[in-house]
Structure formats: structure tokens, C-alpha cells
Amino acid sequence: MAKFTLIVSSSARIDKILTDYFKTNTTPFSRTKIQELIKQEKVQVNGQVVRANYVSQIGDHVIIEFPSAKASELTPLAIPLTILYEDSYLMVIDKRNNLVVHPAPGHQNDTLVNALLARGVQWSTASGEQRPGIVHRIDRQTTGTLIIAKNDVVHHQLQQQIQTKQLQRDYLALVHGQIIENRAKIDAPIGRDPNNRKKMVVTAKNSKKAVTNIVVIERFNDYTYIECELESGRTHQIRAHLKYINHPIVGDPLYGTVADKKESFGQYLHAYQLRFIHPVTKESLTITAALPQEFEQRLAILRAKG
């Protein structure tokens, strides 16, 4: 059962509030779908089940529950995948923009998991029925390298490498403004934003340690092209950290500027490289994904401007 919470910021009917919320923050749900969830008593306001015509007030605490699909209920879908590396034990793909990794509300049958099921290969089950093979995840609008395990032993060993920092994940990003330092370390704990459960913020309350290392690659008049290396792997870590230092990622619909929400490509964040020890062969592997064409074109335009 997936659960979402939000704090109401304006007075209106609860079905309208939820329809507008999901239209802005995630995948749009129709008002009919929202009303269906309310009828199924999957929506609570301040701990009480309500009807669709309930008028919510500013500050109300809303909880929405979405029934989860079982793995057997997931539909295999032959979505094209760019495979960077594959053997009998694992696979590394170059995830395209706007591809959701695993089933979530609004995305039950068009995810990477659906594509994996269509390949007819046995995947690890360590992450649960809805996430076969998924060792780690990257956001829907983040492109680049993603590792997938074919059995639970390999899965656990790869996750152990993430925890011990043997598995390194390197990113490229285009951010707003000029970062002055050539190198920087952002060591700031991250927790859930109490005012928007979809966002993460730097906070000392109910947070976890998060460290991101930054290296400037190239500066432009109003932008900086950077490399980011994760020392930890918190949800939205790079996005939240760059927002924290007032250099949000270009095109980030959640942490960026108002104009960023109109970017046709999405956010300019690319997981360009994975470095790890193969759990079986013990070979040191470095898997690299080229920048998406749209990202390259944006950099070329900025360079042409001087």
C-alpha cells in the first residue's frame, strides 16, 4: 500500500485539492479517479474518512492510500532499453528521461520493472515483489546508469558495496548561477519537507547524514556545468543539496525555478558513471553513459554564446 500525505494550503473541496495536487507534483489523476479513492475510504483528513464534497481547510492533514499491485499483477511491456553491460549476474542500463523505475501511483504498467518482466529473465527479489532486480533507483527525469541484479546474492553484495562506498555513482548536472569554488563538499543532513512530502530539505530534524562532492567542469554566464559524486544515497540528495546552496538544477520541476517547470527536456541531471567491483568475477568495472542529445545540445548553445 503506497501512502502519500500533504498539508492543505487553501480551502476547497477535497477532491479538487487532490486533483490539483497530483497534477502539479506527480502524474495527473482524473477527478473521477480521486473520487473513486475517496469512495473506497482511501482518503483521510485529520484522521477521519471524508466524502468528495468535504471542504478542507488550510492546515488540514491529508493521507491518501493507493492499493499496490502484486508482481503477478504487473504487466510485462516491451519498452526499449539501452543496455550498457550485461552478463549472467547483472545488467547496467542507460535509463532514458521520464522513465519511472518501479510501479507507483499513476505508473503501474509503464515502468522499468514492466520492461524487465518483458525480457523473460529471472531477476533478484530482494527489493520486493514490485521491484524485481532493482538495486538502487534514480528519479523519473534523471537519466543515466542504473544497475540491475539477476539473483539475490548479487543484489545483496551490490547493496553492500553501496553502503561501504565501494560502488561509486557519479553525476553530471547543469545548474543555475556560477559556482565560484572549483571544488566543494556539501555536508548537510537531509529530511522530508514537513510542508511538502514530495520534497527533501536540509534540516537537523528527522534527517540523515548526506554528503555530495562537487567539481566544476565549465562555467557560463548564468550557469555552471558540474560533476557530482555521492558519498551517501539519500532521496533527491543532489537536487536538494544544490537547491540548498542556491544553485538548483536547470529544469528541475520540484526544486528549480518557475521557468524550470516549462523545460521540455526536464531536469539536466545525468548519472553518467558507475564504478564497482563485480560481485562474482571481482573485476573492477567502470560503466559510462553518454550525455543525452538534449543535454549536449544545451551545452553547445551555452558555449556558442560565450
Residue frames relative to the residue before (quaternion, step in Angstrom):
aa qw qx qy qz dx dy dz
M 1.0000 0.0000 0.0000 0.0000 0.00 0.00 0.00
A 0.2265 -0.7652 0.5902 0.1219 3.59 -0.63 1.13
K 0.1071 -0.8126 0.5726 0.0187 3.56 -0.91 0.93
F 0.0911 -0.7779 0.6210 0.0302 3.56 -0.97 0.95
T 0.1036 -0.7822 0.6107 0.0677 3.55 -1.10 0.69
L 0.0467 0.7897 -0.6117 0.0103 3.56 -1.17 0.52
I 0.3624 -0.6881 0.5856 0.2285 3.52 -1.31 0.46
V 0.4253 -0.7274 0.4818 0.2406 3.58 -0.70 1.10
S 0.1942 -0.8122 0.5448 0.0766 3.58 -0.85 1.00
S 0.7824 0.1427 -0.1182 0.5945 3.60 1.27 -0.04
S 0.4959 -0.6696 0.4708 0.2898 3.56 -1.13 0.65
A 0.3103 0.7190 -0.5722 0.2437 3.58 -0.82 1.08
R 0.6792 -0.4327 0.3679 0.4650 3.56 -1.30 0.04
I 0.5575 -0.6476 0.4040 0.3265 3.56 -0.96 0.87
D 0.6394 0.5225 -0.3505 0.4419 3.63 0.99 -0.68
K 0.6451 0.5025 -0.3167 0.4807 3.60 1.07 -0.69
I 0.6255 0.5431 -0.3359 0.4483 3.59 0.98 -0.86
L 0.7033 0.4631 -0.2726 0.4654 3.59 0.85 -0.96
T 0.6205 0.5333 -0.3436 0.4610 3.60 1.00 -0.75
D 0.6767 0.4816 -0.2836 0.4793 3.59 0.92 -0.93
Y 0.6333 0.5502 -0.3338 0.4298 3.59 0.99 -0.82
F 0.7253 0.4280 -0.2583 0.4732 3.58 0.75 -1.00
K 0.5823 0.5662 -0.3692 0.4518 3.59 1.16 -0.49
T 0.7197 0.4471 -0.2321 0.4778 3.57 1.07 -0.81
N 0.8091 0.3560 -0.1346 0.4477 3.56 0.85 -1.01
T 0.8093 0.1041 -0.0596 0.5751 3.61 1.05 -0.57
T 0.7473 -0.2980 0.2653 0.5313 3.54 -0.99 -0.85
P 0.5101 -0.6745 0.4281 0.3186 3.62 -0.79 0.91
F 0.1451 -0.7336 0.6571 0.0949 3.54 -1.13 0.82
S 0.4799 -0.6459 0.4981 0.3232 3.56 -1.05 0.70
R 0.6141 -0.5405 0.4199 0.3930 3.53 -1.25 0.43
T 0.5959 0.5707 -0.3521 0.4418 3.57 1.15 -0.65
K 0.6552 0.5021 -0.3079 0.4730 3.58 0.99 -0.86
I 0.6371 0.5180 -0.3250 0.4693 3.58 0.98 -0.81
Q 0.6656 0.5010 -0.3020 0.4634 3.58 0.92 -0.89
E 0.6086 0.5477 -0.3433 0.4601 3.57 1.13 -0.65
L 0.6476 0.5057 -0.3097 0.4785 3.58 0.99 -0.83
I 0.6361 0.5189 -0.3247 0.4698 3.57 1.01 -0.82
K 0.6519 0.5175 -0.3083 0.4606 3.59 0.96 -0.88
Q 0.6841 0.4655 -0.2702 0.4922 3.58 1.12 -0.69
E 0.4452 -0.7195 0.4170 0.3321 3.58 1.37 0.16
K 0.3838 0.7203 -0.4791 0.3230 3.55 1.05 0.87
V 0.6820 0.4232 -0.2783 0.5276 3.58 1.31 0.06
Q 0.0368 -0.7866 0.6164 -0.0067 3.55 -0.90 1.02
V 0.1444 -0.7498 0.6387 0.0945 3.53 -1.15 0.72
N 0.8300 -0.0795 -0.0111 0.5520 3.55 -0.61 1.20
G 0.7459 -0.4368 0.2110 0.4564 3.55 0.99 0.94
Q 0.6884 0.4555 -0.2750 0.4929 3.60 1.26 -0.02
V 0.4654 -0.6458 0.5290 0.2942 3.57 -1.05 0.81
V 0.1009 -0.8143 0.5713 0.0214 3.60 -0.90 0.93
R 0.4744 -0.6297 0.5262 0.3187 3.54 -1.37 0.15
A 0.6973 -0.5001 0.3221 0.3999 3.56 -1.29 0.38
N 0.7160 0.4481 -0.2611 0.4673 3.59 1.07 -0.67
Y 0.3796 0.7204 -0.4953 0.3027 3.58 1.26 0.20
V 0.2796 -0.7545 0.5722 0.1584 3.58 -0.88 0.96
S 0.2305 -0.7986 0.5467 0.1011 3.53 -0.43 1.27
Q 0.3166 -0.7542 0.5531 0.1583 3.54 -1.20 0.64
I 0.6562 -0.4998 0.3850 0.4140 3.56 -1.24 0.44
G 0.7839 0.3056 -0.2462 0.4811 3.56 -0.90 0.98
D 0.4660 0.6728 -0.4524 0.3541 3.60 1.25 -0.15
H 0.3163 -0.7346 0.5759 0.1695 3.56 -1.10 0.81
V 0.0847 -0.8273 0.5551 -0.0119 3.57 -0.48 1.24
I 0.0912 -0.7693 0.6311 0.0386 3.56 -1.02 0.89
I 0.0744 -0.7846 0.6154 0.0115 3.57 -0.86 1.03
E 0.1513 -0.7887 0.5920 0.0685 3.58 -0.86 0.98
F 0.1379 -0.7777 0.6103 0.0600 3.55 -0.95 0.97
P 0.4288 -0.6949 0.5042 0.2812 3.63 -0.67 0.99
S 0.3428 -0.7491 0.5348 0.1879 3.57 -0.91 0.95
A 0.4094 -0.6859 0.5408 0.2635 3.54 -1.09 0.70
K 0.4182 -0.6686 0.5464 0.2819 3.58 -1.12 0.64
A 0.6633 -0.5102 0.3520 0.4192 3.56 -1.21 0.46
S 0.6512 0.5294 -0.3165 0.4422 3.57 1.02 -0.82
E 0.6716 0.4890 -0.2883 0.4762 3.57 1.24 -0.44
L 0.5459 0.6210 -0.3992 0.3962 3.58 1.24 -0.25
T 0.3532 -0.7577 0.5196 0.1764 3.54 -0.97 0.89
P 0.3960 -0.6925 0.5417 0.2650 3.62 -0.74 0.97
L 0.0017 -0.7947 0.6061 -0.0313 3.56 -0.95 0.88
A 0.3723 -0.7631 0.4913 0.1941 3.57 -0.66 1.13
I 0.0557 0.7922 -0.5981 0.1080 3.55 0.36 1.28
P 0.4721 -0.6765 0.4738 0.3082 3.64 -0.78 0.91
L 0.0966 -0.7884 0.6068 0.0305 3.57 -0.96 0.92
T 0.3126 -0.7087 0.5974 0.2077 3.56 -1.12 0.73
I 0.1405 -0.8185 0.5559 0.0372 3.57 -0.37 1.27
L 0.2463 -0.7929 0.5476 0.1038 3.56 -0.70 1.15
Y 0.7836 -0.0372 0.0559 0.6177 3.57 1.16 -0.66
E 0.1360 0.7841 -0.6009 0.0746 3.57 -1.05 0.73
D 0.0824 0.7480 -0.6579 0.0306 3.53 -1.16 0.76
S 0.7689 -0.3746 0.2441 0.4571 3.59 -1.22 -0.30
Y 0.7376 0.4532 -0.2108 0.4541 3.57 1.23 -0.42
L 0.8187 -0.0073 0.0520 0.5718 3.57 1.05 -0.66
M 0.1793 -0.7578 0.6165 0.1164 3.52 -1.35 0.21
V 0.1384 -0.7545 0.6342 0.0970 3.57 -1.13 0.68
I 0.1054 -0.8035 0.5846 0.0387 3.56 -0.79 1.03
D 0.3764 -0.6432 0.6051 0.2801 3.52 -1.40 0.21
K 0.2281 -0.8132 0.5215 0.1214 3.59 -0.07 1.29
R 0.3709 -0.7304 0.5324 0.2134 3.52 -0.89 0.95
N 0.6509 -0.5073 0.3986 0.4001 3.54 -1.30 0.32
N 0.8457 0.2217 -0.1730 0.4535 3.55 -1.20 0.70
L 0.5323 0.5802 -0.4359 0.4359 3.61 1.18 0.45
V 0.3167 -0.7443 0.5623 0.1717 3.57 -0.65 1.16
V 0.4872 -0.6996 0.4400 0.2819 3.60 -0.90 0.90
H 0.8236 -0.0012 0.0400 0.5658 3.60 0.74 -0.99
P 0.6856 -0.5024 0.3186 0.4196 3.62 -1.16 0.46
A 0.0763 0.7566 -0.6410 0.1039 3.52 -1.07 0.92
P 0.7021 -0.4383 0.3160 0.4637 3.60 -1.19 0.23
G 0.7933 0.2398 -0.2080 0.5196 3.56 -0.70 1.11
H 0.7621 0.2158 -0.1334 0.5957 3.57 1.29 -0.28
Q 0.1190 0.8126 -0.5570 0.1236 3.57 0.16 1.28
N 0.8321 0.2256 -0.0675 0.5022 3.58 1.00 -0.73
D 0.6995 0.4352 -0.2811 0.4922 3.61 1.18 0.28
T 0.4525 0.7070 -0.4216 0.3429 3.57 1.12 0.71
L 0.6935 -0.4237 0.3638 0.4552 3.54 -1.33 0.02
V 0.6140 0.5554 -0.3489 0.4391 3.59 1.00 -0.78
N 0.6408 0.5134 -0.3264 0.4682 3.61 0.95 -0.80
A 0.6426 0.5168 -0.3120 0.4718 3.57 1.07 -0.78
L 0.6435 0.5183 -0.3211 0.4627 3.60 1.01 -0.79
L 0.6427 0.5265 -0.3231 0.4531 3.58 0.96 -0.85
A 0.6509 0.5365 -0.3109 0.4379 3.58 1.07 -0.73
R 0.6117 0.5743 -0.3521 0.4149 3.60 1.19 -0.41
G 0.3858 -0.7616 0.4558 0.2516 3.61 1.24 -0.19
V 0.4991 0.6334 -0.4236 0.4127 3.57 1.19 0.61
Q 0.4669 -0.6456 0.5182 0.3110 3.57 -1.15 0.60
W 0.1075 -0.7969 0.5936 0.0328 3.57 -0.79 1.06
S 0.6334 -0.5152 0.3996 0.4169 3.57 -1.24 0.30
T 0.2861 -0.7612 0.5596 0.1599 3.56 -1.24 0.51
A 0.3796 0.7820 -0.4407 0.2241 3.58 1.31 0.04
S 0.7104 0.4394 -0.2645 0.4820 3.61 1.13 -0.52
G 0.6749 -0.5039 0.2899 0.4544 3.58 1.27 0.19
E 0.7314 -0.4745 0.2924 0.3930 3.53 -1.34 0.36
Q 0.7378 0.4348 -0.2376 0.4585 3.56 0.99 -0.81
R 0.7522 0.3541 -0.2012 0.5180 3.59 1.23 -0.15
P 0.0567 0.8317 -0.5505 0.0455 3.62 0.76 0.91
G 0.8416 0.1883 -0.1626 0.4794 3.54 -0.85 1.04
I 0.5939 0.6209 -0.3620 0.3615 3.58 1.17 -0.49
V 0.1979 -0.7964 0.5665 0.0749 3.58 -0.48 1.25
H 0.7637 -0.0611 0.0633 0.6396 3.57 1.04 -0.82
R 0.2910 -0.7664 0.5448 0.1767 3.58 -1.19 0.22
I 0.1458 -0.7312 0.6484 0.1537 3.52 -1.35 0.27
D 0.6456 -0.5707 0.3490 0.3684 3.55 -1.15 0.65
R 0.7020 -0.4922 0.3267 0.3977 3.55 -1.26 0.52
Q 0.7848 0.3312 -0.1787 0.4924 3.60 0.83 -0.93
T 0.5307 0.5681 -0.4324 0.4568 3.58 1.26 0.28
T 0.2481 -0.7747 0.5673 0.1284 3.56 -0.91 0.93
G 0.6045 0.6415 -0.3853 0.2732 3.53 -1.33 0.08
T 0.8384 -0.3063 0.1815 0.4127 3.50 -1.43 -0.25
L 0.0654 0.7610 -0.6405 0.0795 3.52 -1.04 0.94
I 0.2517 -0.7941 0.5407 0.1171 3.57 -0.78 1.05
I 0.1156 -0.7908 0.6010 0.0087 3.55 -1.01 0.93
A 0.2779 -0.7880 0.5344 0.1272 3.59 -0.85 1.02
K 0.3422 -0.7630 0.5191 0.1770 3.56 -1.10 0.75
N 0.7796 0.0926 -0.1350 0.6045 3.59 1.26 0.06
D 0.6618 -0.5647 0.3303 0.3663 3.56 -1.21 0.50
V 0.5987 0.5581 -0.3729 0.4371 3.62 1.06 -0.61
V 0.6663 0.4796 -0.2889 0.4925 3.57 0.90 -0.94
H 0.6137 0.5646 -0.3341 0.4393 3.58 1.00 -0.86
H 0.7073 0.4607 -0.2709 0.4626 3.59 0.75 -1.05
Q 0.6514 0.5144 -0.3246 0.4535 3.59 1.00 -0.76
L 0.6437 0.5053 -0.3232 0.4753 3.59 1.02 -0.71
Q 0.6494 0.4993 -0.3205 0.4757 3.59 0.97 -0.78
Q 0.6117 0.5343 -0.3456 0.4699 3.57 1.09 -0.66
Q 0.6389 0.5166 -0.3260 0.4676 3.60 1.03 -0.75
I 0.6087 0.5329 -0.3526 0.4703 3.59 1.08 -0.64
Q 0.6813 0.5006 -0.2841 0.4523 3.57 0.91 -0.94
T 0.7437 0.3825 -0.2144 0.5046 3.60 1.02 -0.77
K 0.4736 -0.7123 0.3972 0.3325 3.58 1.37 0.15
Q 0.3767 0.6934 -0.5164 0.3325 3.59 1.13 0.59
L 0.6913 0.3685 -0.2497 0.5692 3.55 1.17 -0.59
Q 0.1145 -0.8190 0.5623 0.0077 3.54 -0.50 1.26
R 0.1431 -0.7803 0.6063 0.0557 3.56 -1.01 0.92
D 0.0835 -0.8126 0.5767 -0.0103 3.54 -0.62 1.19
Y 0.1519 -0.8078 0.5692 0.0224 3.54 -0.96 0.99
L 0.2224 -0.7128 0.6418 0.1747 3.53 -1.35 0.39
A 0.0141 0.8116 -0.5821 0.0483 3.57 -0.95 0.86
L 0.2430 -0.7055 0.6424 0.1747 3.52 -1.28 0.56
V 0.0535 -0.8327 0.5507 -0.0210 3.56 -0.61 1.15
H 0.5806 -0.5746 0.4546 0.3551 3.52 -1.30 0.38
G 0.8123 0.2787 -0.2089 0.4677 3.56 -1.14 0.72
Q 0.4852 -0.6456 0.5043 0.3056 3.54 -1.34 0.18
I 0.2674 -0.7300 0.6096 0.1553 3.55 -0.82 1.06
I 0.3894 -0.7701 0.4616 0.2055 3.58 -0.54 1.19
E 0.7079 0.4497 -0.2719 0.4719 3.59 0.81 -1.00
N 0.4799 -0.6605 0.4936 0.2996 3.57 -1.08 0.72
R 0.7740 0.0949 -0.0432 0.6245 3.54 1.19 -0.68
A 0.0438 0.7963 -0.6018 0.0416 3.56 -1.06 0.70
K 0.1984 -0.7414 0.6263 0.1366 3.52 -1.25 0.55
I 0.1624 -0.7616 0.6214 0.0871 3.56 -0.80 1.04
D 0.0168 0.7878 -0.6108 0.0778 3.56 -0.37 1.28
A 0.3326 0.7392 -0.4959 0.3115 3.55 0.14 1.32
P 0.4337 -0.7290 0.4644 0.2545 3.62 -0.67 1.07
I 0.2275 -0.7872 0.5663 0.0884 3.54 -1.07 0.82
G 0.0445 0.7803 -0.6223 0.0439 3.54 -1.07 0.85
R 0.6734 -0.4906 0.3669 0.4138 3.53 -1.31 0.15
D 0.4529 -0.6649 0.5237 0.2803 3.57 -1.02 0.84
P 0.3909 -0.7532 0.4721 0.2386 3.64 -0.54 1.10
N 0.6959 0.4696 -0.2698 0.4717 3.59 1.20 -0.45
N 0.7756 0.1010 -0.0657 0.6196 3.57 1.29 -0.26
R 0.2852 -0.8183 0.4771 0.1464 3.56 -0.11 1.30
K 0.5811 0.5738 -0.3792 0.4352 3.59 1.24 -0.14
K 0.7263 0.4346 -0.2211 0.4845 3.57 1.22 -0.47
M 0.2737 -0.7054 0.6254 0.1907 3.52 -1.35 0.44
V 0.0878 -0.7926 0.6024 0.0338 3.57 -1.12 0.68
V 0.5157 -0.5775 0.5182 0.3633 3.52 -1.31 0.32
T 0.2122 0.7698 -0.5640 0.2105 3.54 -0.63 1.16
A 0.4425 -0.6803 0.5152 0.2755 3.56 -1.19 0.54
K 0.6561 0.5262 -0.2946 0.4538 3.59 1.26 -0.35
N 0.8516 -0.0544 -0.0013 0.5213 3.57 -0.86 1.06
S 0.4576 0.6912 -0.4265 0.3618 3.56 0.97 0.91
K 0.3034 -0.7185 0.5921 0.2029 3.54 -1.37 0.15
K 0.6018 -0.5727 0.4182 0.3673 3.54 -1.16 0.69
A 0.0340 0.7903 -0.6086 0.0623 3.55 -0.96 0.92
V 0.0116 -0.8029 0.5946 -0.0414 3.56 -0.83 1.03
T 0.0155 -0.7825 0.6217 -0.0320 3.55 -0.87 1.06
N 0.2046 -0.7697 0.5945 0.1106 3.58 -0.86 0.99
I 0.1488 -0.8063 0.5717 0.0306 3.56 -0.92 0.99
V 0.0453 -0.7569 0.6514 0.0249 3.55 -1.09 0.83
V 0.3540 -0.7327 0.5409 0.2126 3.59 -0.79 1.01
I 0.2390 -0.7707 0.5791 0.1164 3.56 -0.87 1.02
E 0.7984 -0.1002 0.1434 0.5761 3.56 0.86 -1.01
R 0.2021 -0.7742 0.5892 0.1118 3.56 -1.07 0.80
F 0.1317 -0.7531 0.6408 0.0701 3.53 -1.18 0.75
N 0.7593 -0.3850 0.2410 0.4659 3.60 -1.24 0.06
D 0.8356 0.1022 -0.0096 0.5397 3.56 0.78 -1.01
Y 0.7244 0.3789 -0.2200 0.5323 3.57 1.28 0.17
T 0.1553 -0.7533 0.6256 0.1308 3.54 -1.34 0.26
Y 0.2635 -0.7392 0.6049 0.1347 3.54 -1.00 0.96
I 0.0104 0.8476 -0.5239 0.0833 3.57 -0.50 1.18
E 0.3166 -0.6723 0.6233 0.2435 3.50 -1.43 0.23
C 0.1227 -0.7883 0.6009 0.0489 3.57 -0.99 0.86
E 0.0994 -0.7720 0.6258 0.0493 3.55 -0.98 0.91
L 0.3225 -0.7643 0.5321 0.1692 3.56 -0.82 1.03
E 0.1972 -0.7367 0.6320 0.1373 3.54 -1.05 0.84
S 0.7440 0.1590 -0.1204 0.6378 3.55 1.34 -0.25
G 0.3185 -0.7797 0.5136 0.1640 3.57 -1.20 0.27
R 0.1229 0.8187 -0.5468 0.1256 3.56 0.61 1.12
T 0.6401 -0.5167 0.4065 0.3976 3.55 -1.25 0.44
H 0.8534 0.0199 -0.0574 0.5177 3.58 -0.88 1.03
Q 0.2070 0.8419 -0.4895 0.0934 3.61 1.18 0.38
I 0.7063 0.4488 -0.2834 0.4685 3.59 0.68 -1.05
R 0.6598 0.5213 -0.3114 0.4427 3.57 0.89 -0.91
A 0.6951 0.4662 -0.2754 0.4730 3.59 0.89 -0.93
H 0.6505 0.5178 -0.3209 0.4537 3.60 0.99 -0.79
L 0.6791 0.4772 -0.3021 0.4688 3.60 0.92 -0.84
K 0.5952 0.5294 -0.3531 0.4907 3.57 1.12 -0.58
Y 0.6363 0.5614 -0.3137 0.4261 3.58 1.00 -0.89
I 0.7418 0.3634 -0.2204 0.5189 3.61 1.01 -0.76
N 0.5288 -0.6825 0.3688 0.3442 3.57 1.30 0.43
H 0.6043 0.4787 -0.3899 0.5037 3.56 1.08 0.82
P 0.0201 -0.8430 0.5375 0.0033 3.62 0.57 1.10
I 0.5890 -0.5844 0.4333 0.3518 3.54 -1.22 0.54
V 0.5048 -0.6418 0.4884 0.3078 3.56 -0.97 0.88
G 0.8207 0.2338 -0.1895 0.4857 3.55 -0.88 0.97
D 0.4697 0.6715 -0.4559 0.3473 3.59 1.24 0.02
P 0.3167 -0.7992 0.4770 0.1829 3.62 -0.40 1.17
L 0.7148 0.4522 -0.2478 0.4724 3.58 1.20 -0.46
Y 0.8009 0.2698 -0.1159 0.5218 3.58 0.97 -0.86
G 0.6192 0.5927 -0.3319 0.3939 3.57 1.24 -0.25
T 0.7196 -0.4080 0.3388 0.4482 3.53 -1.31 -0.43
V 0.6916 -0.4356 0.3540 0.4546 3.57 -1.31 0.06
A 0.6545 0.5232 -0.3090 0.4499 3.58 0.99 -0.85
D 0.5901 0.6027 -0.3662 0.3930 3.59 1.10 -0.65
K 0.6124 0.5713 -0.3495 0.4201 3.58 1.09 -0.62
K 0.6815 0.4781 -0.2769 0.4798 3.58 1.26 -0.39
E 0.4319 0.7018 -0.4647 0.3240 3.60 1.27 -0.02
S 0.4101 -0.7397 0.4790 0.2350 3.58 -0.65 1.08
F 0.6741 0.4932 -0.3034 0.4585 3.61 1.02 -0.71
G 0.4726 -0.6256 0.4863 0.3858 3.56 0.97 -0.82
Q 0.7522 -0.3917 0.2654 0.4587 3.56 -1.18 -0.45
Y 0.3933 -0.7267 0.5242 0.2060 3.54 -1.02 0.91
L 0.3880 0.6629 -0.5262 0.3650 3.53 0.41 1.35
H 0.0067 -0.8269 0.5557 -0.0865 3.55 -0.58 1.23
A 0.2981 -0.7387 0.5814 0.1653 3.57 -0.76 1.10
Y 0.0802 -0.8887 0.4504 0.0303 3.53 0.36 1.28
Q 0.8385 0.1309 -0.0326 0.5280 3.61 1.08 -0.49
L 0.1042 -0.7460 0.6548 0.0624 3.53 -1.18 0.81
R 0.0517 -0.7772 0.6270 0.0149 3.57 -0.98 0.90
F 0.2323 0.7805 -0.5458 0.1973 3.57 -0.64 1.10
I 0.4762 -0.6241 0.5311 0.3188 3.55 -1.37 0.17
H 0.4524 -0.6790 0.4947 0.2993 3.58 -0.75 0.98
P 0.4778 -0.7221 0.4175 0.2756 3.61 -0.63 1.08
V 0.7410 0.3880 -0.2192 0.5024 3.61 1.12 -0.55
T 0.7699 0.3566 -0.1964 0.4915 3.59 0.72 -1.04
K 0.3231 -0.7722 0.4688 0.2820 3.57 1.31 -0.45
E 0.3959 0.7104 -0.4785 0.3312 3.57 1.23 0.40
S 0.4132 -0.6734 0.5496 0.2716 3.57 -1.10 0.73
L 0.0740 -0.8225 0.5639 -0.0052 3.56 -0.62 1.14
T 0.0558 -0.7453 0.6631 0.0421 3.53 -1.15 0.76
I 0.0583 -0.8068 0.5873 -0.0259 3.55 -0.48 1.25
T 0.0835 -0.8256 0.5580 -0.0122 3.56 -0.68 1.13
A 0.1788 -0.7627 0.6147 0.0924 3.55 -1.10 0.83
A 0.4487 -0.6942 0.4956 0.2666 3.58 -0.82 0.99
L 0.6032 -0.5545 0.4266 0.3830 3.55 -1.20 0.53
P 0.5329 -0.5933 0.4810 0.3643 3.61 -1.07 0.61
Q 0.6411 -0.5570 0.3702 0.3764 3.57 -1.11 0.67
E 0.6500 0.5295 -0.3210 0.4407 3.59 0.98 -0.86
F 0.6267 0.5291 -0.3199 0.4743 3.57 1.09 -0.77
E 0.6532 0.5104 -0.3032 0.4699 3.59 0.92 -0.94
Q 0.6613 0.5121 -0.3075 0.4538 3.58 0.95 -0.87
R 0.6322 0.5243 -0.3342 0.4623 3.59 1.00 -0.77
L 0.6515 0.4997 -0.3148 0.4762 3.59 0.96 -0.81
A 0.6411 0.5295 -0.3253 0.4503 3.60 0.97 -0.83
I 0.6372 0.5200 -0.3218 0.4690 3.59 1.01 -0.79
L 0.6672 0.4985 -0.3000 0.4651 3.58 0.93 -0.88
R 0.6487 0.5082 -0.3191 0.4680 3.60 1.01 -0.78
A 0.6447 0.5342 -0.3206 0.4430 3.58 1.02 -0.77
K 0.6450 0.5223 -0.3154 0.4601 3.56 1.14 -0.61
G 0.4307 -0.7299 0.4367 0.3018 3.57 1.27 -0.36
